[in-house]
């Protein structure tokens, strides 16, 4: 099996855009997102004071997630937006006011280049990296809506097989907040395979105020799901191909569900939602519609 090469650790073209866009088919009903696609640290930050080996760890990016995203996009013809900077520079899957937006300490590793990042420096990184990435996602959504397509959002992440000394049994997890339109049938389809251990809001919860799917899914009333794949299962080309193929088959089937291509506002378990996609909440006061 051929290993998947790591994302480039440094820039080769001077100042790079903070995102990569894969166009996809104009009629696609899905948009793929990959928040932690790259461990690249732009030259202006050096190596953030870290040993090079730390930038190959999960603290810097989600290993394998970009490979699966690219392959899945190719299989289903979906557009994709992927970050091109390490989450250690700034985490695009956090709200602008989240205290973990710029991490000073991550899984036991002190990040010297972030220790003195004050409010002004954080703001500079938000403008340089965070905002353009989210603007690209918003533009992709707006383009679909202008074509008369209400897209469903799929965000691809990966998780470590072991966390703090404890093995994680799940092969894949699906995270969701209150809108289960896409997550529930996706979990059911995956769980139909008895060989799979499927996490329902595992290994994390899908309720995080200000994260990517809160911002572009919950607030806009779009169906969405965050997929977490165990990193050892997508560490090479064969694994990434297999999971992309499995997900492509399922998503192609779920694409027939009319309700995942409707704008429906749902509440959040985190706080009241200022829904910009409409004012009628589909879930009548409950966390699980």
N, C-alpha and C positions, 0 to 999 in steps of 0.2 A: 504494500500500500504506500502511496506517495503522500508525504505529510503536506499539510496546507501551510504555505509560507506565512510568517507573521506579517502583520501590517508594518509598513516602513516606519522606523523609529525616528526619522528626521526628514526634513524637507529636502527635496531635490530640485524644486522649481521656485526658490525664493519664497514669496508669500503665497500660500495656497488658499483656496476657498475653504471655508469651514464645513463644507458638505459636498457630497457626491450625489448627483441625481441620475438615476437610471430611468429613461423616458417611459418604457413600457408601451403597451397598446393603448390607443386613444379610447377604446371602448371598455377598458378594464374596470371592474367594479371594486377592486381592492387597491389599497395603497400600503406598501411595505415600508417599515421604519426600522432603522438600526441605530439606536442612540450611542452605543458603546462599540462601534465598529472598529475603531483604530486606537493604537497605542502611540501614535505619533505625537511628539512634543515639538512644537514649532521652535525654530532656532533661537528666537528671542528669549526663550526660557532655559536654554541649555539643556541639561538633563534633570532640571528641577532639584539638583543636588543628590539625586538617587543613583545607586549602582545600576548599571545597565540591566542586570538581571531582574531588578524590581519592575522594570517597564515591560517585562514579558509575563508578569503575573496578572491575575484577575483584577488587582487594584487599579491597573492602568486601562484595561478594556475588557471586553467579553470575548475570550478566545473562541473562534469558530463561528461566531454569530454573523460576521460579514460574509463568510463563505456560504452559509446556509441562505442568507438573504439574497445574495446574487443568484444562486442556483434556483431558488424558489421564484424569484422575479422572472427568470428566463423560462421556467416551466409554465407559469400561469399568465405570462405577459403583463405582469403588474408593474407599475412604476414604483420606484423605491427612492427613499432619501436616507443617506447614511452619513454619519459624522466623520470628520477626517482628523479629529484631535482627541487626545487622551482625556479621559474623564478626570485625570489628576490635574489637568489645566483648568477645567471647569466641567461640571457634570451637566450635560444637556437634558438629563432625565430628572432634573430637580427644578423647582420653581426659583425665580430670581431672589426670593427672600428666604429660601431654605438654608438653614445653618450648615448643611453638608454640601453646599454648592461648590465650594473650594475646600478640599480636605487638607488639613494640616497633619493628620494622623490617619492612616488607612490600614486596617488589619495588621497592626503592630509596626507598620513602617512609617517613620517620621518623614515628612515631605519638606525638606529644608526650603525649597523654592516657594512654598506656600505659607511658611510660618509667619512672615511679615506682610502677607497680603491683606492690606487694610481695605476699607470701604471703597476708596478711590480705585485701587487696583482691581478689586472685584468688579466694579462697574466697567472698567476698561475691558476686562475679559468678557463680560456680558455683551457689550457692544460689538466686540471683535469676533466672538465665536458663538455665544449662546443665541443671541437674537437673530443673526443670519440663518442659523440652522432651523430655528422655528419659523422664520419667515418663509423658508423654502418649503417646509411642510404645509404651511397655510396656503401658499401659492398653488401647491399641487392639489390641495382640497378645493380651492376656489376654481381651479381649471376644470376639475371634474364636475363640480356643481354647475358651472357655466355650460357644460355639455349636456346637462340634464341627468347626470349620474350622481347618485348619492353614494359615496364610497364607504366601504367598511375598512377600518384601520387594523393592521396587524403589526405589532412591534416584536422584533426578534432579539432575545437576550440569551445569555448562557450563565450557568451557575457551577460552582465547584463541586466535585463529588464528595468532598469532605469539608466540614465547617467546624472549626474549633474542636477537632478530634472526633467528631461524630459523622458517620457515613450518612449520606443522603440517599434514600432508596429510590427516589423518583427518577424515571428516565426523562420525563418531560412534565412541566407544570404550566397551567394556564391561569393567569391572574386577571381578576376583574374586580370592579367596585360594586356598583348597583345595577348597571346595565348588563344583563346576562344574555342578550339576544344572540351574540356571537359566541361568547365563552361557553354557555351551556351545551349547545349542540357540538361544539368543537371538543369539549371534554368527553361527551358521550361517544363521539366517533372514535376518538383515541382509545377510550376505555373498552371499546368493542373488541380490541385485540387483547386477549388474556395474558399475553406475554409482557404487556406494558404496565408499568406502575405510573399512573397519571396523577399528578398533584392538582388538587382543586384549591387555588390560592395557596399553593406551596411551590417553592420553599419560602415565598414571601407573600404578603398581602397585596392585592391590586389597588388598595385604597391609599393613595398618596397625593395629598393636595399639591397642585402645581406641577406634577410630573407631566411627561409628554402626552400620555393618553387622557389625563384630566384636562389638559389645556386644549387638545385638538379633538378629543372624542367626547368626553362628558360635557364640556361647555358648549360644544357645537351640536350636540344631539346625535352624534354619529356612532354606530355600532363599532365596537372595538374589543380587542383582546391582546394581552401580552403573553407571548410564548417564551418560556424558559426551558432551554435544552441543557442537559448535563454535559459538561465540557469534555469528558472522556469519550463521549459517544460521537462527537463531531470534531475530533482532533485531527482527522485526516480526510482526504478527498472522498474515500469510500463512505465514511460516516456522514459527511455533509451531503453527499449525493443521495444517500438513502433517506435521510430525514427530509430533505427538500422534496423528494419524490413522494414520500408518505404524506407530507403536508399539502402538496399540490393536489393530490387525489382528493383529500378531504375538503379542501377549500373550494375546489371545482364543484363538488357536490353541494356544499353549503351555500354556494353562490345562488342557488335556486330559491333560497328562502327570501321571500319578499320583505319580511320585517327588518332584515339587516341592511336594507337599502332604503330605509325611511328615516327621516329626521325625527327623533323622539328624545326629548329631554328626560333625564333620570337624575335622581338625587345622588349624593355621595355620602359615604360613611364618614368622611373627614369634616365636612362643614357645608353650610348652604351653598348651592351652586347658582352662580349668575350665568344662566344658560343663554348664550347668544344665538342658538339655533332655533329657538322657539320658547314659548312660555308655558306650554302645557306639559306637565310632568306625567310620564307614562306610569311611574310607580306611585301609587296613591299613599305615600307616607311611609312605606316599608323599605327596609334595606334590600330585600330580595323581591323583585316584582314577580 
